[in-house]
């Protein structure tokens, strides 16, 4: 009979809401419909590294949530003008 093909299984709630959720993903971005770490969102908001993340209420919330951790954090290096 062989092994079942996972591509034919019904989608889970996480897969219907932005695909696969990693272990450290604690945040669902409504704008991009993806799961990722809220600290990453806070960094994008703090250092304005993504034009699509400007003026985002979720980003402001995550920035406030992680403000203490971001206090000593330096701006990430951008590669190829990203």
mmCIF file of the N, C-alpha and C atoms, coordinates in Angstrom:
data_MODEL
# 
_entry.id   MODEL 
# 
loop_
_atom_site.group_PDB 
_atom_site.id 
_atom_site.type_symbol 
_atom_site.label_atom_id 
_atom_site.label_alt_id 
_atom_site.label_comp_id 
_atom_site.label_asym_id 
_atom_site.label_entity_id 
_atom_site.label_seq_id 
_atom_site.pdbx_PDB_ins_code 
_atom_site.Cartn_x 
_atom_site.Cartn_y 
_atom_site.Cartn_z 
_atom_site.occupancy 
_atom_site.B_iso_or_equiv 
_atom_site.pdbx_formal_charge 
_atom_site.auth_seq_id 
_atom_site.auth_comp_id 
_atom_site.auth_asym_id 
_atom_site.auth_atom_id 
_atom_site.pdbx_PDB_model_num 
ATOM 1   N N  . UNK A 1 1  ? 0.811  -1.204 0.000  1.00 0.00 ? 1  UNK A N  1 
ATOM 2   C CA . UNK A 1 1  ? 0.000  0.000  0.000  1.00 0.00 ? 1  UNK A CA 1 
ATOM 3   C C  . UNK A 1 1  ? 0.852  1.264  0.000  1.00 0.00 ? 1  UNK A C  1 
ATOM 4   N N  . UNK A 1 2  ? 1.985  1.273  0.671  1.00 0.00 ? 2  UNK A N  1 
ATOM 5   C CA . UNK A 1 2  ? 2.853  2.443  0.661  1.00 0.00 ? 2  UNK A CA 1 
ATOM 6   C C  . UNK A 1 2  ? 2.437  3.478  1.684  1.00 0.00 ? 2  UNK A C  1 
ATOM 7   N N  . UNK A 1 3  ? 3.217  4.539  1.740  1.00 0.00 ? 3  UNK A N  1 
ATOM 8   C CA . UNK A 1 3  ? 2.964  5.628  2.688  1.00 0.00 ? 3  UNK A CA 1 
ATOM 9   C C  . UNK A 1 3  ? 1.949  6.613  2.111  1.00 0.00 ? 3  UNK A C  1 
ATOM 10  N N  . UNK A 1 4  ? 1.100  7.207  2.975  1.00 0.00 ? 4  UNK A N  1 
ATOM 11  C CA . UNK A 1 4  ? 0.168  8.220  2.480  1.00 0.00 ? 4  UNK A CA 1 
ATOM 12  C C  . UNK A 1 4  ? 0.921  9.474  2.031  1.00 0.00 ? 4  UNK A C  1 
ATOM 13  N N  . UNK A 1 5  ? 0.379  10.146 1.065  1.00 0.00 ? 5  UNK A N  1 
ATOM 14  C CA . UNK A 1 5  ? 0.985  11.360 0.533  1.00 0.00 ? 5  UNK A CA 1 
ATOM 15  C C  . UNK A 1 5  ? 0.485  12.562 1.343  1.00 0.00 ? 5  UNK A C  1 
ATOM 16  N N  . UNK A 1 6  ? 1.385  13.261 2.107  1.00 0.00 ? 6  UNK A N  1 
ATOM 17  C CA . UNK A 1 6  ? 0.935  14.385 2.931  1.00 0.00 ? 6  UNK A CA 1 
ATOM 18  C C  . UNK A 1 6  ? 0.328  15.525 2.127  1.00 0.00 ? 6  UNK A C  1 
ATOM 19  N N  . UNK A 1 7  ? 0.632  15.611 0.839  1.00 0.00 ? 7  UNK A N  1 
ATOM 20  C CA . UNK A 1 7  ? 0.059  16.681 0.016  1.00 0.00 ? 7  UNK A CA 1 
ATOM 21  C C  . UNK A 1 7  ? -1.440 16.510 -0.178 1.00 0.00 ? 7  UNK A C  1 
ATOM 22  N N  . UNK A 1 8  ? -1.955 15.304 0.084  1.00 0.00 ? 8  UNK A N  1 
ATOM 23  C CA . UNK A 1 8  ? -3.381 15.059 -0.110 1.00 0.00 ? 8  UNK A CA 1 
ATOM 24  C C  . UNK A 1 8  ? -4.165 15.179 1.198  1.00 0.00 ? 8  UNK A C  1 
ATOM 25  N N  . UNK A 1 9  ? -3.483 15.396 2.323  1.00 0.00 ? 9  UNK A N  1 
ATOM 26  C CA . UNK A 1 9  ? -4.168 15.526 3.604  1.00 0.00 ? 9  UNK A CA 1 
ATOM 27  C C  . UNK A 1 9  ? -4.923 16.855 3.655  1.00 0.00 ? 9  UNK A C  1 
ATOM 28  N N  . UNK A 1 10 ? -6.008 16.907 4.399  1.00 0.00 ? 10 UNK A N  1 
ATOM 29  C CA . UNK A 1 10 ? -6.710 18.196 4.543  1.00 0.00 ? 10 UNK A CA 1 
ATOM 30  C C  . UNK A 1 10 ? -5.811 19.221 5.236  1.00 0.00 ? 10 UNK A C  1 
ATOM 31  N N  . UNK A 1 11 ? -5.947 20.473 4.880  1.00 0.00 ? 11 UNK A N  1 
ATOM 32  C CA . UNK A 1 11 ? -5.137 21.543 5.476  1.00 0.00 ? 11 UNK A CA 1 
ATOM 33  C C  . UNK A 1 11 ? -5.516 21.748 6.931  1.00 0.00 ? 11 UNK A C  1 
ATOM 34  N N  . UNK A 1 12 ? -4.523 22.001 7.747  1.00 0.00 ? 12 UNK A N  1 
ATOM 35  C CA . UNK A 1 12 ? -4.779 22.337 9.149  1.00 0.00 ? 12 UNK A CA 1 
ATOM 36  C C  . UNK A 1 12 ? -5.158 23.812 9.229  1.00 0.00 ? 12 UNK A C  1 
ATOM 37  N N  . UNK A 1 13 ? -5.618 24.244 10.386 1.00 0.00 ? 13 UNK A N  1 
ATOM 38  C CA . UNK A 1 13 ? -5.992 25.654 10.568 1.00 0.00 ? 13 UNK A CA 1 
ATOM 39  C C  . UNK A 1 13 ? -4.791 26.566 10.332 1.00 0.00 ? 13 UNK A C  1 
ATOM 40  N N  . UNK A 1 14 ? -3.593 26.160 10.800 1.00 0.00 ? 14 UNK A N  1 
ATOM 41  C CA . UNK A 1 14 ? -2.392 26.973 10.584 1.00 0.00 ? 14 UNK A CA 1 
ATOM 42  C C  . UNK A 1 14 ? -2.048 27.074 9.108  1.00 0.00 ? 14 UNK A C  1 
ATOM 43  N N  . UNK A 1 15 ? -2.209 26.002 8.370  1.00 0.00 ? 15 UNK A N  1 
ATOM 44  C CA . UNK A 1 15 ? -1.892 26.017 6.944  1.00 0.00 ? 15 UNK A CA 1 
ATOM 45  C C  . UNK A 1 15 ? -2.874 26.893 6.181  1.00 0.00 ? 15 UNK A C  1 
ATOM 46  N N  . UNK A 1 16 ? -4.121 26.925 6.633  1.00 0.00 ? 16 UNK A N  1 
ATOM 47  C CA . UNK A 1 16 ? -5.100 27.786 5.983  1.00 0.00 ? 16 UNK A CA 1 
ATOM 48  C C  . UNK A 1 16 ? -4.831 29.248 6.295  1.00 0.00 ? 16 UNK A C  1 
ATOM 49  N N  . UNK A 1 17 ? -4.192 29.518 7.437  1.00 0.00 ? 17 UNK A N  1 
ATOM 50  C CA . UNK A 1 17 ? -3.849 30.881 7.857  1.00 0.00 ? 17 UNK A CA 1 
ATOM 51  C C  . UNK A 1 17 ? -2.367 31.142 7.668  1.00 0.00 ? 17 UNK A C  1 
ATOM 52  N N  . UNK A 1 18 ? -1.868 31.102 6.475  1.00 0.00 ? 18 UNK A N  1 
ATOM 53  C CA . UNK A 1 18 ? -0.506 31.533 6.230  1.00 0.00 ? 18 UNK A CA 1 
ATOM 54  C C  . UNK A 1 18 ? 0.540  30.451 6.226  1.00 0.00 ? 18 UNK A C  1 
ATOM 55  N N  . UNK A 1 19 ? 0.146  29.224 6.063  1.00 0.00 ? 19 UNK A N  1 
ATOM 56  C CA . UNK A 1 19 ? 1.129  28.174 5.912  1.00 0.00 ? 19 UNK A CA 1 
ATOM 57  C C  . UNK A 1 19 ? 1.676  27.640 7.210  1.00 0.00 ? 19 UNK A C  1 
ATOM 58  N N  . UNK A 1 20 ? 2.860  27.119 7.133  1.00 0.00 ? 20 UNK A N  1 
ATOM 59  C CA . UNK A 1 20 ? 3.492  26.401 8.237  1.00 0.00 ? 20 UNK A CA 1 
ATOM 60  C C  . UNK A 1 20 ? 3.905  27.339 9.361  1.00 0.00 ? 20 UNK A C  1 
ATOM 61  N N  . UNK A 1 21 ? 3.702  26.903 10.597 1.00 0.00 ? 21 UNK A N  1 
ATOM 62  C CA . UNK A 1 21 ? 4.084  27.687 11.768 1.00 0.00 ? 21 UNK A CA 1 
ATOM 63  C C  . UNK A 1 21 ? 5.254  27.003 12.462 1.00 0.00 ? 21 UNK A C  1 
ATOM 64  N N  . UNK A 1 22 ? 6.397  27.705 12.528 1.00 0.00 ? 22 UNK A N  1 
ATOM 65  C CA . UNK A 1 22 ? 7.582  27.193 13.205 1.00 0.00 ? 22 UNK A CA 1 
ATOM 66  C C  . UNK A 1 22 ? 7.377  27.226 14.723 1.00 0.00 ? 22 UNK A C  1 
ATOM 67  N N  . UNK A 1 23 ? 8.228  26.535 15.452 1.00 0.00 ? 23 UNK A N  1 
ATOM 68  C CA . UNK A 1 23 ? 8.119  26.438 16.909 1.00 0.00 ? 23 UNK A CA 1 
ATOM 69  C C  . UNK A 1 23 ? 8.177  27.819 17.574 1.00 0.00 ? 23 UNK A C  1 
ATOM 70  N N  . UNK A 1 24 ? 9.039  28.707 17.111 1.00 0.00 ? 24 UNK A N  1 
ATOM 71  C CA . UNK A 1 24 ? 9.212  30.027 17.728 1.00 0.00 ? 24 UNK A CA 1 
ATOM 72  C C  . UNK A 1 24 ? 8.259  31.089 17.197 1.00 0.00 ? 24 UNK A C  1 
ATOM 73  N N  . UNK A 1 25 ? 7.410  30.739 16.269 1.00 0.00 ? 25 UNK A N  1 
ATOM 74  C CA . UNK A 1 25 ? 6.473  31.702 15.698 1.00 0.00 ? 25 UNK A CA 1 
ATOM 75  C C  . UNK A 1 25 ? 5.329  31.946 16.670 1.00 0.00 ? 25 UNK A C  1 
ATOM 76  N N  . UNK A 1 26 ? 5.246  33.172 17.182 1.00 0.00 ? 26 UNK A N  1 
ATOM 77  C CA . UNK A 1 26 ? 4.202  33.512 18.146 1.00 0.00 ? 26 UNK A CA 1 
ATOM 78  C C  . UNK A 1 26 ? 3.308  34.637 17.650 1.00 0.00 ? 26 UNK A C  1 
ATOM 79  N N  . UNK A 1 27 ? 3.376  34.925 16.358 1.00 0.00 ? 27 UNK A N  1 
ATOM 80  C CA . UNK A 1 27 ? 2.689  36.087 15.811 1.00 0.00 ? 27 UNK A CA 1 
ATOM 81  C C  . UNK A 1 27 ? 2.204  35.789 14.391 1.00 0.00 ? 27 UNK A C  1 
ATOM 82  N N  . UNK A 1 28 ? 0.955  36.138 14.121 1.00 0.00 ? 28 UNK A N  1 
ATOM 83  C CA . UNK A 1 28 ? 0.414  36.001 12.769 1.00 0.00 ? 28 UNK A CA 1 
ATOM 84  C C  . UNK A 1 28 ? 0.231  37.392 12.192 1.00 0.00 ? 28 UNK A C  1 
ATOM 85  N N  . UNK A 1 29 ? 0.954  37.685 11.118 1.00 0.00 ? 29 UNK A N  1 
ATOM 86  C CA . UNK A 1 29 ? 0.883  38.993 10.469 1.00 0.00 ? 29 UNK A CA 1 
ATOM 87  C C  . UNK A 1 29 ? -0.326 39.018 9.540  1.00 0.00 ? 29 UNK A C  1 
ATOM 88  N N  . UNK A 1 30 ? -1.260 39.924 9.828  1.00 0.00 ? 30 UNK A N  1 
ATOM 89  C CA . UNK A 1 30 ? -2.465 40.015 9.001  1.00 0.00 ? 30 UNK A CA 1 
ATOM 90  C C  . UNK A 1 30 ? -2.172 40.617 7.628  1.00 0.00 ? 30 UNK A C  1 
ATOM 91  N N  . UNK A 1 31 ? -1.190 41.497 7.556  1.00 0.00 ? 31 UNK A N  1 
ATOM 92  C CA . UNK A 1 31 ? -0.873 42.144 6.280  1.00 0.00 ? 31 UNK A CA 1 
ATOM 93  C C  . UNK A 1 31 ? -0.297 41.147 5.273  1.00 0.00 ? 31 UNK A C  1 
ATOM 94  N N  . UNK A 1 32 ? 0.655  40.307 5.719  1.00 0.00 ? 32 UNK A N  1 
ATOM 95  C CA . UNK A 1 32 ? 1.318  39.366 4.814  1.00 0.00 ? 32 UNK A CA 1 
ATOM 96  C C  . UNK A 1 32 ? 0.806  37.939 4.939  1.00 0.00 ? 32 UNK A C  1 
ATOM 97  N N  . UNK A 1 33 ? -0.099 37.700 5.901  1.00 0.00 ? 33 UNK A N  1 
ATOM 98  C CA . UNK A 1 33 ? -0.714 36.387 6.080  1.00 0.00 ? 33 UNK A CA 1 
ATOM 99  C C  . UNK A 1 33 ? 0.320  35.286 6.311  1.00 0.00 ? 33 UNK A C  1 
ATOM 100 N N  . UNK A 1 34 ? 1.267  35.561 7.223  1.00 0.00 ? 34 UNK A N  1 
ATOM 101 C CA . UNK A 1 34 ? 2.312  34.589 7.559  1.00 0.00 ? 34 UNK A CA 1 
ATOM 102 C C  . UNK A 1 34 ? 2.525  34.561 9.073  1.00 0.00 ? 34 UNK A C  1 
ATOM 103 N N  . UNK A 1 35 ? 3.036  33.433 9.561  1.00 0.00 ? 35 UNK A N  1 
ATOM 104 C CA . UNK A 1 35 ? 3.447  33.284 10.946 1.00 0.00 ? 35 UNK A CA 1 
ATOM 105 C C  . UNK A 1 35 ? 4.924  33.593 11.059 1.00 0.00 ? 35 UNK A C  1 
ATOM 106 N N  . UNK A 1 36 ? 5.333  34.303 12.097 1.00 0.00 ? 36 UNK A N  1 
ATOM 107 C CA . UNK A 1 36 ? 6.745  34.451 12.428 1.00 0.00 ? 36 UNK A CA 1 
ATOM 108 C C  . UNK A 1 36 ? 6.891  34.992 13.841 1.00 0.00 ? 36 UNK A C  1 
ATOM 109 N N  . UNK A 1 37 ? 8.109  35.213 14.270 1.00 0.00 ? 37 UNK A N  1 
ATOM 110 C CA . UNK A 1 37 ? 8.369  35.665 15.639 1.00 0.00 ? 37 UNK A CA 1 
ATOM 111 C C  . UNK A 1 37 ? 8.014  37.147 15.790 1.00 0.00 ? 37 UNK A C  1 
ATOM 112 N N  . UNK A 1 38 ? 7.317  37.483 16.876 1.00 0.00 ? 38 UNK A N  1 
ATOM 113 C CA . UNK A 1 38 ? 6.909  38.868 17.101 1.00 0.00 ? 38 UNK A CA 1 
ATOM 114 C C  . UNK A 1 38 ? 8.121  39.785 17.277 1.00 0.00 ? 38 UNK A C  1 
ATOM 115 N N  . UNK A 1 39 ? 9.240  39.239 17.778 1.00 0.00 ? 39 UNK A N  1 
ATOM 116 C CA . UNK A 1 39 ? 10.447 40.061 17.914 1.00 0.00 ? 39 UNK A CA 1 
ATOM 117 C C  . UNK A 1 39 ? 10.938 40.525 16.540 1.00 0.00 ? 39 UNK A C  1 
ATOM 118 N N  . UNK A 1 40 ? 10.842 39.667 15.528 1.00 0.00 ? 40 UNK A N  1 
ATOM 119 C CA . UNK A 1 40 ? 11.228 40.061 14.166 1.00 0.00 ? 40 UNK A CA 1 
ATOM 120 C C  . UNK A 1 40 ? 10.358 41.215 13.669 1.00 0.00 ? 40 UNK A C  1 
ATOM 121 N N  . UNK A 1 41 ? 9.076  41.144 13.972 1.00 0.00 ? 41 UNK A N  1 
ATOM 122 C CA . UNK A 1 41 ? 8.162  42.226 13.602 1.00 0.00 ? 41 UNK A CA 1 
ATOM 123 C C  . UNK A 1 41 ? 8.573  43.511 14.316 1.00 0.00 ? 41 UNK A C  1 
ATOM 124 N N  . UNK A 1 42 ? 8.920  43.407 15.595 1.00 0.00 ? 42 UNK A N  1 
ATOM 125 C CA . UNK A 1 42 ? 9.335  44.580 16.368 1.00 0.00 ? 42 UNK A CA 1 
ATOM 126 C C  . UNK A 1 42 ? 10.604 45.208 15.783 1.00 0.00 ? 42 UNK A C  1 
ATOM 127 N N  . UNK A 1 43 ? 11.543 44.385 15.345 1.00 0.00 ? 43 UNK A N  1 
ATOM 128 C CA . UNK A 1 43 ? 12.772 44.899 14.722 1.00 0.00 ? 43 UNK A CA 1 
ATOM 129 C C  . UNK A 1 43 ? 12.442 45.628 13.420 1.00 0.00 ? 43 UNK A C  1 
ATOM 130 N N  . UNK A 1 44 ? 11.589 45.039 12.590 1.00 0.00 ? 44 UNK A N  1 
ATOM 131 C CA . UNK A 1 44 ? 11.192 45.689 11.330 1.00 0.00 ? 44 UNK A CA 1 
ATOM 132 C C  . UNK A 1 44 ? 10.526 47.035 11.599 1.00 0.00 ? 44 UNK A C  1 
ATOM 133 N N  . UNK A 1 45 ? 9.701  47.071 12.634 1.00 0.00 ? 45 UNK A N  1 
ATOM 134 C CA . UNK A 1 45 ? 9.007  48.313 12.971 1.00 0.00 ? 45 UNK A CA 1 
ATOM 135 C C  . UNK A 1 45 ? 9.979  49.348 13.519 1.00 0.00 ? 45 UNK A C  1 
ATOM 136 N N  . UNK A 1 46 ? 10.836 48.943 14.439 1.00 0.00 ? 46 UNK A N  1 
ATOM 137 C CA . UNK A 1 46 ? 11.785 49.860 15.081 1.00 0.00 ? 46 UNK A CA 1 
ATOM 138 C C  . UNK A 1 46 ? 12.750 50.481 14.081 1.00 0.00 ? 46 UNK A C  1 
ATOM 139 N N  . UNK A 1 47 ? 13.287 49.658 13.183 1.00 0.00 ? 47 UNK A N  1 
ATOM 140 C CA . UNK A 1 47 ? 14.314 50.131 12.257 1.00 0.00 ? 47 UNK A CA 1 
ATOM 141 C C  . UNK A 1 47 ? 13.777 50.403 10.856 1.00 0.00 ? 47 UNK A C  1 
ATOM 142 N N  . UNK A 1 48 ? 12.452 50.259 10.688 1.00 0.00 ? 48 UNK A N  1 
ATOM 143 C CA . UNK A 1 48 ? 11.789 50.586 9.418  1.00 0.00 ? 48 UNK A CA 1 
ATOM 144 C C  . UNK A 1 48 ? 12.479 49.905 8.234  1.00 0.00 ? 48 UNK A C  1 
ATOM 145 N N  . UNK A 1 49 ? 12.694 48.592 8.370  1.00 0.00 ? 49 UNK A N  1 
ATOM 146 C CA . UNK A 1 49 ? 13.431 47.852 7.345  1.00 0.00 ? 49 UNK A CA 1 
ATOM 147 C C  . UNK A 1 49 ? 12.552 47.330 6.224  1.00 0.00 ? 49 UNK A C  1 
ATOM 148 N N  . UNK A 1 50 ? 11.246 47.479 6.346  1.00 0.00 ? 50 UNK A N  1 
ATOM 149 C CA . UNK A 1 50 ? 10.347 46.989 5.308  1.00 0.00 ? 50 UNK A CA 1 
ATOM 150 C C  . UNK A 1 50 ? 9.268  48.035 5.037  1.00 0.00 ? 50 UNK A C  1 
ATOM 151 N N  . UNK A 1 51 ? 9.200  48.491 3.801  1.00 0.00 ? 51 UNK A N  1 
ATOM 152 C CA . UNK A 1 51 ? 8.215  49.513 3.448  1.00 0.00 ? 51 UNK A CA 1 
ATOM 153 C C  . UNK A 1 51 ? 6.790  49.029 3.706  1.00 0.00 ? 51 UNK A C  1 
ATOM 154 N N  . UNK A 1 52 ? 6.548  47.744 3.518  1.00 0.00 ? 52 UNK A N  1 
ATOM 155 C CA . UNK A 1 52 ? 5.220  47.191 3.741  1.00 0.00 ? 52 UNK A CA 1 
ATOM 156 C C  . UNK A 1 52 ? 4.814  47.154 5.196  1.00 0.00 ? 52 UNK A C  1 
ATOM 157 N N  . UNK A 1 53 ? 5.778  47.334 6.095  1.00 0.00 ? 53 UNK A N  1 
ATOM 158 C CA . UNK A 1 53 ? 5.497  47.286 7.537  1.00 0.00 ? 53 UNK A CA 1 
ATOM 159 C C  . UNK A 1 53 ? 5.336  48.666 8.156  1.00 0.00 ? 53 UNK A C  1 
ATOM 160 N N  . UNK A 1 54 ? 5.450  49.720 7.362  1.00 0.00 ? 54 UNK A N  1 
ATOM 161 C CA . UNK A 1 54 ? 5.292  51.069 7.894  1.00 0.00 ? 54 UNK A CA 1 
ATOM 162 C C  . UNK A 1 54 ? 3.827  51.312 8.246  1.00 0.00 ? 54 UNK A C  1 
ATOM 163 N N  . UNK A 1 55 ? 3.608  52.070 9.290  1.00 0.00 ? 55 UNK A N  1 
ATOM 164 C CA . UNK A 1 55 ? 2.258  52.431 9.734  1.00 0.00 ? 55 UNK A CA 1 
ATOM 165 C C  . UNK A 1 55 ? 1.381  51.223 10.015 1.00 0.00 ? 55 UNK A C  1 
ATOM 166 N N  . UNK A 1 56 ? 1.933  50.234 10.683 1.00 0.00 ? 56 UNK A N  1 
ATOM 167 C CA . UNK A 1 56 ? 1.211  49.003 10.989 1.00 0.00 ? 56 UNK A CA 1 
ATOM 168 C C  . UNK A 1 56 ? 0.901  48.939 12.490 1.00 0.00 ? 56 UNK A C  1 
ATOM 169 N N  . UNK A 1 57 ? -0.369 48.778 12.829 1.00 0.00 ? 57 UNK A N  1 
ATOM 170 C CA . UNK A 1 57 ? -0.774 48.705 14.235 1.00 0.00 ? 57 UNK A CA 1 
ATOM 171 C C  . UNK A 1 57 ? -0.199 47.471 14.913 1.00 0.00 ? 57 UNK A C  1 
ATOM 172 N N  . UNK A 1 58 ? -0.168 46.339 14.222 1.00 0.00 ? 58 UNK A N  1 
ATOM 173 C CA . UNK A 1 58 ? 0.418  45.134 14.812 1.00 0.00 ? 58 UNK A CA 1 
ATOM 174 C C  . UNK A 1 58 ? 1.894  45.360 15.107 1.00 0.00 ? 58 UNK A C  1 
ATOM 175 N N  . UNK A 1 59 ? 2.583  46.030 14.186 1.00 0.00 ? 59 UNK A N  1 
ATOM 176 C CA . UNK A 1 59 ? 3.997  46.332 14.387 1.00 0.00 ? 59 UNK A CA 1 
ATOM 177 C C  . UNK A 1 59 ? 4.222  47.234 15.590 1.00 0.00 ? 59 UNK A C  1 
ATOM 178 N N  . UNK A 1 60 ? 3.364  48.240 15.749 1.00 0.00 ? 60 UNK A N  1 
ATOM 179 C CA . UNK A 1 60 ? 3.479  49.133 16.905 1.00 0.00 ? 60 UNK A CA 1 
ATOM 180 C C  . UNK A 1 60 ? 3.271  48.362 18.206 1.00 0.00 ? 60 UNK A C  1 
ATOM 181 N N  . UNK A 1 61 ? 2.311  47.458 18.207 1.00 0.00 ? 61 UNK A N  1 
ATOM 182 C CA . UNK A 1 61 ? 2.064  46.641 19.395 1.00 0.00 ? 61 UNK A CA 1 
ATOM 183 C C  . UNK A 1 61 ? 3.277  45.776 19.715 1.00 0.00 ? 61 UNK A C  1 
ATOM 184 N N  . UNK A 1 62 ? 3.836  45.106 18.697 1.00 0.00 ? 62 UNK A N  1 
ATOM 185 C CA . UNK A 1 62 ? 5.003  44.242 18.923 1.00 0.00 ? 62 UNK A CA 1 
ATOM 186 C C  . UNK A 1 62 ? 6.227  45.049 19.341 1.00 0.00 ? 62 UNK A C  1 
ATOM 187 N N  . UNK A 1 63 ? 6.379  46.252 18.780 1.00 0.00 ? 63 UNK A N  1 
ATOM 188 C CA . UNK A 1 63 ? 7.492  47.113 19.169 1.00 0.00 ? 63 UNK A CA 1 
ATOM 189 C C  . UNK A 1 63 ? 7.376  47.484 20.646 1.00 0.00 ? 63 UNK A C  1 
ATOM 190 N N  . UNK A 1 64 ? 6.180  47.827 21.069 1.00 0.00 ? 64 UNK A N  1 
ATOM 191 C CA . UNK A 1 64 ? 5.949  48.173 22.474 1.00 0.00 ? 64 UNK A CA 1 
ATOM 192 C C  . UNK A 1 64 ? 6.196  46.956 23.368 1.00 0.00 ? 64 UNK A C  1 
ATOM 193 N N  . UNK A 1 65 ? 5.739  45.800 22.920 1.00 0.00 ? 65 UNK A N  1 
ATOM 194 C CA . UNK A 1 65 ? 5.886  44.553 23.675 1.00 0.00 ? 65 UNK A CA 1 
ATOM 195 C C  . UNK A 1 65 ? 7.353  44.198 23.902 1.00 0.00 ? 65 UNK A C  1 
ATOM 196 N N  . UNK A 1 66 ? 8.198  44.454 22.895 1.00 0.00 ? 66 UNK A N  1 
ATOM 197 C CA . UNK A 1 66 ? 9.615  44.069 22.959 1.00 0.00 ? 66 UNK A CA 1 
ATOM 198 C C  . UNK A 1 66 ? 10.540 45.268 23.179 1.00 0.00 ? 66 UNK A C  1 
ATOM 199 N N  . UNK A 1 67 ? 10.009 46.384 23.652 1.00 0.00 ? 67 UNK A N  1 
ATOM 200 C CA . UNK A 1 67 ? 10.808 47.607 23.802 1.00 0.00 ? 67 UNK A CA 1 
ATOM 201 C C  . UNK A 1 67 ? 12.041 47.398 24.672 1.00 0.00 ? 67 UNK A C  1 
ATOM 202 N N  . UNK A 1 68 ? 11.909 46.679 25.764 1.00 0.00 ? 68 UNK A N  1 
ATOM 203 C CA . UNK A 1 68 ? 13.054 46.464 26.659 1.00 0.00 ? 68 UNK A CA 1 
ATOM 204 C C  . UNK A 1 68 ? 14.158 45.675 25.957 1.00 0.00 ? 68 UNK A C  1 
ATOM 205 N N  . UNK A 1 69 ? 13.787 44.678 25.175 1.00 0.00 ? 69 UNK A N  1 
ATOM 206 C CA . UNK A 1 69 ? 14.780 43.874 24.454 1.00 0.00 ? 69 UNK A CA 1 
ATOM 207 C C  . UNK A 1 69 ? 15.436 44.656 23.329 1.00 0.00 ? 69 UNK A C  1 
ATOM 208 N N  . UNK A 1 70 ? 14.704 45.583 22.753 1.00 0.00 ? 70 UNK A N  1 
ATOM 209 C CA . UNK A 1 70 ? 15.227 46.365 21.632 1.00 0.00 ? 70 UNK A CA 1 
ATOM 210 C C  . UNK A 1 70 ? 16.102 47.537 22.082 1.00 0.00 ? 70 UNK A C  1 
ATOM 211 N N  . UNK A 1 71 ? 16.071 47.867 23.377 1.00 0.00 ? 71 UNK A N  1 
ATOM 212 C CA . UNK A 1 71 ? 16.805 49.036 23.882 1.00 0.00 ? 71 UNK A CA 1 
ATOM 213 C C  . UNK A 1 71 ? 18.287 48.992 23.506 1.00 0.00 ? 71 UNK A C  1 
ATOM 214 N N  . UNK A 1 72 ? 18.930 47.853 23.603 1.00 0.00 ? 72 UNK A N  1 
ATOM 215 C CA . UNK A 1 72 ? 20.348 47.753 23.283 1.00 0.00 ? 72 UNK A CA 1 
ATOM 216 C C  . UNK A 1 72 ? 20.619 47.119 21.937 1.00 0.00 ? 72 UNK A C  1 
ATOM 217 N N  . UNK A 1 73 ? 19.590 46.946 21.145 1.00 0.00 ? 73 UNK A N  1 
ATOM 218 C CA . UNK A 1 73 ? 19.704 46.274 19.855 1.00 0.00 ? 73 UNK A CA 1 
ATOM 219 C C  . UNK A 1 73 ? 20.111 47.274 18.784 1.00 0.00 ? 73 UNK A C  1 
ATOM 220 N N  . UNK A 1 74 ? 21.088 46.904 17.975 1.00 0.00 ? 74 UNK A N  1 
ATOM 221 C CA . UNK A 1 74 ? 21.544 47.785 16.906 1.00 0.00 ? 74 UNK A CA 1 
ATOM 222 C C  . UNK A 1 74 ? 20.837 47.429 15.611 1.00 0.00 ? 74 UNK A C  1 
ATOM 223 N N  . UNK A 1 75 ? 20.726 48.394 14.731 1.00 0.00 ? 75 UNK A N  1 
ATOM 224 C CA . UNK A 1 75 ? 20.058 48.177 13.443 1.00 0.00 ? 75 UNK A CA 1 
ATOM 225 C C  . UNK A 1 75 ? 20.723 47.032 12.700 1.00 0.00 ? 75 UNK A C  1 
ATOM 226 N N  . UNK A 1 76 ? 19.919 46.122 12.127 1.00 0.00 ? 76 UNK A N  1 
ATOM 227 C CA . UNK A 1 76 ? 20.481 45.027 11.362 1.00 0.00 ? 76 UNK A CA 1 
ATOM 228 C C  . UNK A 1 76 ? 21.157 45.521 10.087 1.00 0.00 ? 76 UNK A C  1 
ATOM 229 N N  . UNK A 1 77 ? 22.171 44.818 9.642  1.00 0.00 ? 77 UNK A N  1 
ATOM 230 C CA . UNK A 1 77 ? 22.832 45.153 8.390  1.00 0.00 ? 77 UNK A CA 1 
ATOM 231 C C  . UNK A 1 77 ? 21.937 44.749 7.237  1.00 0.00 ? 77 UNK A C  1 
ATOM 232 N N  . UNK A 1 78 ? 21.815 45.625 6.269  1.00 0.00 ? 78 UNK A N  1 
ATOM 233 C CA . UNK A 1 78 ? 20.994 45.320 5.105  1.00 0.00 ? 78 UNK A CA 1 
ATOM 234 C C  . UNK A 1 78 ? 21.898 44.811 3.985  1.00 0.00 ? 78 UNK A C  1 
ATOM 235 N N  . UNK A 1 79 ? 21.411 43.812 3.282  1.00 0.00 ? 79 UNK A N  1 
ATOM 236 C CA . UNK A 1 79 ? 22.168 43.210 2.202  1.00 0.00 ? 79 UNK A CA 1 
ATOM 237 C C  . UNK A 1 79 ? 21.524 43.580 0.870  1.00 0.00 ? 79 UNK A C  1 
ATOM 238 N N  . UNK A 1 80 ? 22.315 44.013 -0.085 1.00 0.00 ? 80 UNK A N  1 
ATOM 239 C CA . UNK A 1 80 ? 21.828 44.342 -1.427 1.00 0.00 ? 80 UNK A CA 1 
ATOM 240 C C  . UNK A 1 80 ? 20.711 45.365 -1.411 1.00 0.00 ? 80 UNK A C  1 
ATOM 241 N N  . UNK A 1 81 ? 20.779 46.330 -0.515 1.00 0.00 ? 81 UNK A N  1 
ATOM 242 C CA . UNK A 1 81 ? 19.809 47.412 -0.491 1.00 0.00 ? 81 UNK A CA 1 
ATOM 243 C C  . UNK A 1 81 ? 18.430 47.023 -0.053 1.00 0.00 ? 81 UNK A C  1 
ATOM 244 N N  . UNK A 1 82 ? 18.266 45.881 0.607  1.00 0.00 ? 82 UNK A N  1 
ATOM 245 C CA . UNK A 1 82 ? 16.933 45.453 1.053  1.00 0.00 ? 82 UNK A CA 1 
ATOM 246 C C  . UNK A 1 82 ? 16.443 46.320 2.178  1.00 0.00 ? 82 UNK A C  1 
# 
